Amino acid sequence: MSVVLRCPSCGTTQTATGECEACREAQVRYYCTNHEPGVWLTGPTCPQCEARVKPAPGPPPSRPVPSRAATASTRPRVVAEASLDVRPPQPLWEKLLRGAVFDRPRREPASLGQAGGFLMRVALRLVLVVVLLVVALGAALYLIARSL
């Protein structure tokens, strides 16, 4: 692992500076692979780990350059690797739990309006419990009277 010349558009590496040989859409830049995720650099030396570009073994092979229109129509568009999120996707239950526990806004001290809302919720729940008890008692009395 070291500093390499990498295309910010398609993510391929090459040995010489200049235009990307793979996609021809951007100039290659220095990229340090010693870090997770990698770090884009402004020069051939990483300021954090002091890694350097390995010297190239020789000049790159020359090959005919196709026109940009021909390469755009024949090659599929490749998403830059640096723009991809490499973390595994979170399950839905984890997102919901994280939102319920950590992303909630901090509450202010209770005011009279909040206390009134709380009392209203408690009263509605008590009414619901009483209604359910009356329905259960009526059903029980109906079953008892029917069995006689």
C-alpha positions in Angstrom: 0.0 0.0 0.0 1.3 3.4 -0.9 0.5 6.5 -2.9 -0.9 5.9 -6.4 -2.1 7.9 -9.3 -5.9 7.4 -9.4 -8.7 8.7 -11.6 -11.4 10.5 -9.5 -13.9 9.7 -12.2 -13.6 6.0 -12.7 -11.3 4.9 -9.9 -8.6 3.2 -12.0 -4.9 3.6 -11.2 -2.1 4.2 -13.7 1.6 4.8 -13.6 1.8 8.2 -15.4 0.3 11.6 -14.7 -2.1 13.2 -17.1 -5.5 12.2 -18.5 -7.0 8.9 -17.3 -6.2 6.2 -19.9 -9.4 4.2 -19.0 -12.2 6.8 -19.2 -10.5 9.9 -20.6 -12.8 12.1 -18.5 -10.5 13.5 -15.8 -6.8 14.0 -14.8 -5.4 11.4 -12.5 -4.6 12.6 -8.9 -2.4 11.3 -6.1 -4.3 9.0 -3.7 -2.9 7.4 -0.5 -4.2 3.9 0.1 -2.7 3.6 3.6 -5.8 5.1 5.2 -9.4 3.8 5.6 -11.0 5.3 3.4 -8.1 6.4 1.2 -7.1 10.1 1.1 -6.8 12.3 -2.0 -3.5 14.2 -2.0 -2.2 17.4 -3.6 1.3 16.1 -4.1 3.2 12.8 -4.4 3.8 12.5 -0.6 1.1 11.8 2.0 1.4 14.4 4.9 -0.1 11.9 7.4 2.0 8.8 6.9 4.7 10.2 4.6 4.2 7.5 2.0 5.5 8.3 -1.5 4.7 7.4 -5.0 6.6 4.3 -6.2 8.8 5.2 -9.2 7.3 4.0 -12.5 9.1 1.1 -14.1 9.3 2.8 -17.5 7.3 5.0 -19.9 3.7 3.8 -20.4 3.1 2.0 -23.7 1.8 4.2 -26.4 -1.4 3.3 -28.0 -3.8 5.0 -30.4 -6.2 7.4 -28.7 -9.8 6.9 -29.7 -12.1 9.9 -30.1 -14.1 10.9 -27.1 -17.4 10.3 -28.9 -16.4 6.7 -29.7 -15.4 5.9 -26.1 -18.5 7.4 -24.6 -20.8 5.3 -26.8 -18.9 2.0 -26.3 -17.9 2.1 -22.6 -20.4 2.0 -19.7 -20.3 4.8 -17.2 -18.3 3.8 -14.1 -19.1 5.4 -10.8 -16.1 6.8 -9.0 -15.0 4.5 -6.2 -14.3 7.4 -3.8 -18.0 8.4 -4.0 -19.3 5.0 -3.0 -20.4 4.4 0.5 -18.5 1.3 1.6 -20.4 0.8 4.8 -22.8 -2.1 4.8 -26.5 -1.0 4.7 -28.2 -0.6 8.1 -31.2 -2.8 8.8 -34.5 -1.0 9.1 -34.9 -1.8 12.8 -31.5 -0.3 13.5 -32.3 2.9 11.7 -35.6 3.2 13.6 -34.0 2.5 16.9 -31.1 5.0 16.3 -33.7 7.6 15.3 -35.8 7.0 18.3 -32.9 7.0 20.8 -30.2 9.3 19.5 -31.7 11.7 17.0 -34.6 13.0 19.1 -34.5 16.7 19.9 -33.9 17.5 23.6 -37.0 18.3 25.5 -37.5 21.5 27.3 -38.8 21.5 30.9 -42.5 20.6 31.2 -44.9 23.5 30.7 -48.5 23.8 31.5 -49.5 23.0 28.0 -47.4 19.8 28.1 -48.9 18.8 31.4 -52.4 19.4 30.0 -51.6 17.1 27.1 -50.2 14.5 29.4 -53.4 14.6 31.5 -55.6 14.3 28.4 -53.7 11.2 27.3 -54.0 9.6 30.7 -57.8 10.4 30.8 -58.3 9.0 27.3 -56.5 5.8 28.3 -58.6 5.4 31.4 -61.8 5.9 29.4 -60.6 3.2 27.0 -59.9 0.8 29.8 -63.3 1.4 31.4 -65.1 0.9 28.0 -63.1 -2.4 27.5 -64.1 -3.6 31.0 -67.8 -2.8 30.4 -67.7 -4.7 27.1 -65.9 -7.7 28.7 -68.4 -7.7 31.6 -71.4 -7.5 29.2 -70.0 -10.4 27.1 -69.4 -12.4 30.3 -73.0 -11.8 31.6 -74.4 -12.6 28.1 -72.5 -16.0 28.1 -73.7 -16.8 31.6 -77.3 -15.9 30.9 -77.3 -17.9 27.7 -75.9 -21.0 29.5 -78.8 -21.0 32.0 
